[in-house]
């Protein structure tokens, strides 16, 4: 892998670039919180060759949303479930929009 390849990965939202300590620092939370959202199956960090957890920017955004809910008094398990449902809803809405665009392209006379 060249240096250029490595830098390109930093633009990838799914690249596990952050250690647990750095991720917790960025979120302003504890490593225990990150372990808890992992146990609740909200995020599943990848593991380095040495077995250390590594987090992506996407995972940190998801964890940050859960933290917002927890900070407002929502139990962590419920916060994780809410974030999962929000993510599923967003994905379903994206798919529906794609279907609507495809249907409109097939039938240009539709006013939908």
HELIX and SHEET records of a PDB file:
HELIX    1   1 UNK A    3  UNK A    9  1                                   7    
HELIX    2   2 UNK A   20  UNK A   27  1                                   8    
HELIX    3   3 UNK A   31  UNK A   39  1                                   9    
HELIX    4   4 UNK A   57  UNK A   71  1                                  15    
HELIX    5   5 UNK A   76  UNK A  106  1                                  31    
SHEET    1   A 3 UNK A  18  UNK A  19  0                                        
SHEET    2   A 3 UNK A  53  UNK A  55 -1                                        
SHEET    3   A 3 UNK A  46  UNK A  47 -1                                        
END                                                                             
